[in-house]
Amino acid sequence: YIVRALRASEGGTSGPPVRGPAGRVSPPWLTRLTSSLHAWWQNPRPTLWFLLALAVVLFLRKPHALLTPQLWAEDGSVFLNEQDELGLRAFFTHYMGYLHTLPRIVAWLAAHLLDPRWWPAFYNGVAFTIWIAVLARFFTARFDLPHKPWLVLAFLLVPHTGEIFFNVTNLQWLTAFVLIQQALIAPPHTTRQRAGDLAILVVVGLTGPFVIAFLPLFAWRWWRARDA
């Protein structure tokens, strides 16, 4: 029934009404909805409704992280404690052999902007926002990738325990994909895009060890673009 409605929507709302089970005629609102969904699926972009839907689906994967936020693992034992003890020096302090710039930024902001009772909510809220930003970025015009919705659904629906969702400790695993994004994204055309790409590379490159693993990707991109 849904497939028939989507097929009918390809030609707009004109033509015979879509009939559901037992010959029932689909209501006009369903025809308009399927037409809009089909048009968006063919040309996905980060609209407000898409961002809201993405936020809802993400929230449902781990609601307690936002409803009853708590510090997770190194959120408190490393990033909060070392921010309290070392201040800015924490940014240059490695843990497990590498730097963690993004979690350090979150810990620094929380310490300087909020009462400690709000720190767990701030940590998880920022991590939640970064999840939305990373996934929504796939739908910007600078990514010429096929089947973008399926790509994002792979992030949202993959079975796992939820440990990596909405805590700053595990942001390094998510932002590793940002490095892949940077290797695939179209070249910047404005000063704002160049500044944004540089800031992303600096912060994400200094969060976790993945910039070393993905260095061949950036070398490949440079080699392809050098004669362009």
Disulfide bonds with the S-S distance in Angstrom:
none
